[in-house]
Amino acid sequence: MEEKRFRPEYLLDFTTEIFMHIGCSRADADAVARVLIAAELRDHSSHGMIRVKEYYEMWKAGRVNTVPVVKVVHETPSTAVVDGDRGFGMVTGMASMKLAIEKAAVTGTGWVAARNSNHFGIAGYYAMMALEHDMVGICVTNANPLVAPTWSVSRYLGTNPLAVAVPALNEPPFVADFASTPIARGKLAVAEKKGEKVPFGFVQDGDGMPSDDPSVLRRGGSMLTLGGDREHGSHKGYCLTAVVDIFSSLFSGANFGPFVPPSVAYLPVLDKKVGEGTGHFFGAMRIDAFRPAEEFKASMDEWIHTFRNAEPSKGQSRVLIPGDPEREAEEKYKREGLKLVPAVVEDLKIIAGETGIEFIF
């Protein structure tokens, strides 16, 4: 079956209606939907509409609060800890990043740790919120414990992404948004729905043997850290994943590592807790706290020009700047419509039937 195409505006409205139906306010439902559609537009379908079913199932299981009261529980002039009240991560994430930006406007930098949250979509969305304020945005989060440390089969870490957004003067912004594993967990889910295999070095089975089956996670397998194996630097990927986990959990009092509450049904919810919910960490740095903003952004243009002019390797037409593929995808999908794989469309049809919301496909 061919992938279906949808107007982004239609999917935004449809998704907002779903989350309003399960009890979210319009503002909160819109926040969830906007981040999911942003992921689709930026060609990160692993964090887009495929997540609607996961979030819907979490709600049915009583594991998410659709009417959270997000509040600051600790604060200094430049820092804060936010409690998300078990709400959808987008609600916590937007409130936390806005607070980091507000603090940076006053003190030069703002840092906000969040706890008691849930999966929040693409980390890049929150980092990019800082760009319009002439600030650098930073965001990290921990995630489903599906990743094994180097030389282990224990699923103790998440894919734990890192996002950094840096404004430029005339060039598009630099936006790095990546998992600290060779592949995002959601991309494994997409491959599974398409019936595809994945390259070796992404996952291993329950005995630690290499696997190319994206569904192996359902049978006790685990994801590998960036590098795949020790010889290719997986210990460095392990360090990066661990740093993100510590920043996401220990500053706020969220759960760390294997205790992070999963957003997928095939992972058990552990009785033991070491904190509250999923954790995130947000940062905003005002450029003019370091040097005049126009000077910095002009220098960033020069940095971008320099790397764009790097000589491509054989068979490649150009060298990309972080953020280029996503920006180009967004332009294309806004023009041509978003593609959804048939299995995701089927999931949305089922949810539409259960909720009584019209879904035109």
C-alpha positions in Angstrom: 0.0 0.0 0.0 1.1 3.5 -0.8 1.7 6.1 1.9 -1.2 8.6 2.2 -0.8 12.3 2.0 -2.6 14.8 4.2 -2.6 18.6 4.6 -0.7 19.5 7.8 -3.6 21.8 8.8 -6.0 19.0 8.6 -3.9 16.7 10.8 -3.4 19.5 13.2 -7.1 20.0 13.6 -7.8 16.2 13.8 -5.2 15.6 16.4 -6.3 18.5 18.5 -9.9 17.1 18.5 -8.6 13.7 19.6 -6.8 15.2 22.6 -9.7 17.4 23.5 -11.9 14.4 23.4 -9.9 12.6 26.0 -10.0 15.6 28.4 -7.3 18.1 27.4 -8.1 21.8 27.3 -8.0 23.3 23.8 -4.6 25.0 24.6 -3.1 21.7 25.9 -4.5 19.7 23.0 -3.1 22.2 20.5 0.3 22.0 22.2 0.4 18.3 21.8 -0.8 18.4 18.2 1.6 21.2 17.1 4.7 19.3 18.3 3.5 16.1 16.6 2.8 17.9 13.3 6.1 19.8 13.6 7.9 16.4 13.8 6.1 15.2 10.6 6.9 18.4 8.8 10.6 18.1 9.8 10.7 14.6 8.5 10.8 13.0 11.9 7.8 10.8 11.5 9.2 8.7 14.3 7.9 11.4 16.6 4.9 12.4 14.7 1.4 10.9 14.1 2.7 7.4 15.0 2.7 8.7 18.6 -1.0 9.4 18.7 -1.8 5.8 19.4 0.9 5.6 22.1 -0.5 8.6 23.9 -4.1 7.5 23.5 -3.2 4.1 25.0 -1.4 5.8 27.9 -4.5 7.8 28.6 -6.7 4.7 28.5 -4.3 3.0 31.0 -4.7 6.0 33.3 -1.0 6.9 33.1 -1.3 10.5 32.0 -3.2 13.4 33.5 -5.1 15.4 30.8 -5.8 18.3 33.2 -2.4 19.0 34.7 -1.5 22.0 36.8 2.1 22.7 35.8 3.8 24.6 38.5 7.2 25.9 39.6 8.4 24.1 42.8 11.8 25.6 43.2 13.3 28.8 41.8 16.3 31.1 41.7 16.8 34.2 39.4 18.3 32.0 36.6 17.0 28.5 37.4 13.8 26.7 38.2 12.3 23.2 38.7 8.9 22.6 37.1 6.5 19.8 38.1 4.4 18.7 35.1 1.7 17.0 37.2 1.8 13.8 35.0 0.6 15.8 31.9 1.6 15.3 28.3 5.2 16.3 27.9 4.4 19.0 25.4 2.5 20.9 28.0 5.4 20.7 30.5 7.9 21.3 27.8 6.4 24.5 26.5 5.9 26.0 29.9 9.4 25.1 31.0 11.1 26.5 27.9 9.1 29.7 28.1 10.3 30.1 31.7 13.9 29.5 30.7 13.6 32.2 28.0 12.0 34.6 30.5 14.8 34.0 33.0 17.5 34.4 30.3 16.0 37.8 29.3 16.6 39.0 32.8 19.8 37.3 33.9 21.5 36.3 30.6 20.9 32.6 30.9 17.9 30.5 32.0 17.9 26.8 33.1 14.8 24.8 33.9 14.6 21.2 35.0 11.3 19.4 34.7 9.9 16.3 36.4 6.7 14.4 36.6 6.3 14.7 32.8 5.8 12.3 29.9 7.1 11.9 26.3 7.3 15.4 24.8 7.9 14.8 21.1 10.9 16.3 19.3 13.5 18.1 21.5 14.3 20.5 18.7 10.8 22.1 19.0 11.7 23.5 22.4 15.3 24.5 21.5 14.0 26.4 18.5 11.6 28.5 20.7 14.6 30.5 21.8 15.6 31.6 18.2 13.1 34.4 17.9 14.5 36.0 21.1 18.1 36.1 19.8 18.9 33.2 22.2 20.5 29.9 21.9 18.1 27.1 22.9 19.1 23.8 24.5 16.9 20.8 25.4 17.5 17.3 26.6 15.2 14.5 27.9 15.4 11.0 29.1 13.1 8.3 27.6 11.9 4.8 27.5 14.5 2.4 29.0 15.3 0.4 26.0 19.0 1.1 25.5 21.7 -1.1 27.0 25.0 0.3 28.3 28.2 -0.9 26.4 28.8 -4.6 27.2 25.4 -5.1 28.7 22.0 -6.5 27.8 20.2 -4.6 30.6 17.7 -2.0 29.2 18.8 0.8 31.5 18.8 4.0 29.4 16.7 5.8 26.8 17.5 7.2 23.4 17.9 10.4 25.3 18.0 13.2 22.6 19.9 16.4 22.6 18.8 19.5 20.7 20.7 22.8 20.2 19.3 25.8 18.2 21.6 28.7 17.3 20.4 31.8 15.4 22.2 33.3 12.4 21.9 36.7 10.7 21.0 36.0 7.0 21.4 32.2 7.0 18.8 29.8 8.4 19.5 28.8 12.0 21.8 25.9 13.0 19.5 23.2 14.6 21.0 20.0 15.8 18.4 17.5 17.1 19.5 13.9 17.5 19.2 10.9 19.7 22.2 9.7 21.6 21.7 6.3 19.9 22.3 5.3 16.3 18.6 5.4 15.6 15.5 6.9 17.4 13.2 4.3 19.0 10.3 5.7 17.0 12.2 5.0 13.7 12.4 1.4 14.8 8.6 1.5 15.2 8.2 3.0 11.8 10.4 0.3 10.2 8.4 -2.4 12.1 5.1 -1.0 10.7 6.6 -1.0 7.2 7.9 -4.6 7.6 11.5 -3.5 7.1 14.7 -4.7 8.6 17.3 -2.3 10.1 21.1 -2.2 9.7 23.1 -4.2 12.2 24.5 -2.1 14.9 21.2 -0.6 16.0 19.7 -3.3 18.1 20.7 -6.6 19.8 18.6 -9.6 21.0 18.2 -10.6 24.6 21.5 -12.4 24.6 23.4 -9.5 23.3 23.7 -10.9 19.7 23.5 -8.5 16.8 20.0 -8.3 15.2 18.4 -6.5 12.2 14.8 -7.0 13.5 13.2 -3.8 14.7 10.6 -5.8 16.7 13.3 -7.5 18.8 12.6 -4.9 21.5 9.3 -6.7 22.1 11.1 -9.9 22.9 13.7 -8.7 25.4 16.1 -7.2 23.0 17.7 -3.7 23.4 18.9 -0.8 21.5 22.7 0.0 21.3 24.4 3.3 22.2 25.8 5.6 19.5 28.7 3.7 17.9 27.1 0.3 18.1 30.0 -1.6 19.7 33.1 -0.8 21.7 35.4 -0.9 18.7 33.3 1.8 17.0 33.0 4.0 20.1 29.8 2.8 21.8 31.4 3.7 25.1 31.3 7.4 24.0 27.7 7.0 23.0 27.1 5.5 26.5 28.7 8.5 28.1 26.5 10.9 26.1 23.3 9.0 26.8 24.3 8.9 30.5 25.0 12.7 30.7 21.6 13.4 29.2 19.9 11.1 31.7 21.6 12.8 34.6 20.7 16.3 33.5 17.1 15.2 32.8 16.5 13.5 36.1 18.8 14.4 38.9 18.4 18.2 38.8 14.6 18.0 38.9 14.0 14.8 40.9 12.6 12.8 38.0 13.2 9.1 37.5 16.5 8.1 35.9 17.6 5.2 33.7 15.5 2.0 34.0 12.9 3.7 36.3 11.7 6.2 33.6 8.0 5.4 33.0 7.6 3.9 29.5 5.4 5.4 26.9 5.1 2.0 25.0 2.8 -0.8 26.0 5.3 -3.6 25.8 7.5 -2.2 28.6 6.3 -2.9 32.1 5.7 0.0 34.5 8.0 -0.7 37.5 6.8 -0.6 41.0 10.0 1.0 42.2 10.4 4.7 41.6 13.5 6.9 42.2 11.7 10.1 41.3 8.7 11.6 39.7 7.8 10.8 36.1 9.9 11.5 33.0 12.5 14.3 33.2 13.6 17.1 30.8 16.2 19.9 31.0 15.9 23.2 29.1 18.3 26.1 28.6 18.2 29.5 27.0 21.3 31.7 26.5 20.9 35.4 25.5 23.5 36.0 22.8 24.1 39.6 23.9 25.1 38.3 27.4 28.4 37.3 25.6 28.8 39.7 22.7 26.5 42.0 20.5 23.9 39.8 18.9 24.4 41.2 15.4 28.1 40.4 15.6 27.5 36.9 16.9 24.9 36.2 14.2 27.2 37.6 11.4 29.9 35.2 12.7 27.4 32.4 12.7 26.7 33.2 9.0 30.5 32.9 8.3 30.7 29.6 10.2 27.8 28.3 8.1 29.3 29.6 4.9 32.7 27.9 5.8 31.1 24.5 6.3 28.9 24.8 3.3 32.0 25.3 1.2 33.7 22.1 2.6 34.6 19.8 -0.3 32.0 17.0 -0.6 33.3 13.4 -0.5 33.0 11.3 -3.7 29.5 10.7 -4.7 28.1 13.6 -2.6 26.8 16.8 -4.1 27.1 19.1 -1.0 27.9 19.3 2.7 24.9 19.9 4.9 24.5 22.1 8.0 22.5 20.7 10.9 18.9 21.8 10.3 19.1 21.8 6.5 17.3 18.5 5.9 14.5 19.3 8.3 14.0 22.8 6.9 13.9 21.5 3.3 11.5 18.7 4.3 9.2 21.3 5.9 9.1 23.4 2.8 8.3 20.3 0.7 5.6 18.9 3.0 3.9 22.2 3.4 3.6 22.3 -0.4 2.9 18.7 -1.2 1.2 17.4 2.0 2.4 15.0 4.7 2.9 11.3 4.0 1.6 8.7 6.6 2.4 5.0 6.3 -0.7 2.9 5.9 -0.3 1.2 9.3 -0.4 4.6 11.0 -3.5 5.6 9.0 -5.1 2.4 10.2 -4.3 3.3 13.8 -5.8 6.7 13.4 -9.0 5.2 11.8 -9.4 3.0 14.8 -9.0 5.9 17.3 -11.4 8.0 15.2 -14.0 5.2 15.4 -13.6 4.9 19.1 -13.8 8.6 19.7 -16.5 9.4 17.1 -14.2 12.0 15.5 -14.4 12.2 11.7 -11.2 11.1 9.9 -11.1 11.7 6.2 -8.4 9.5 4.6 
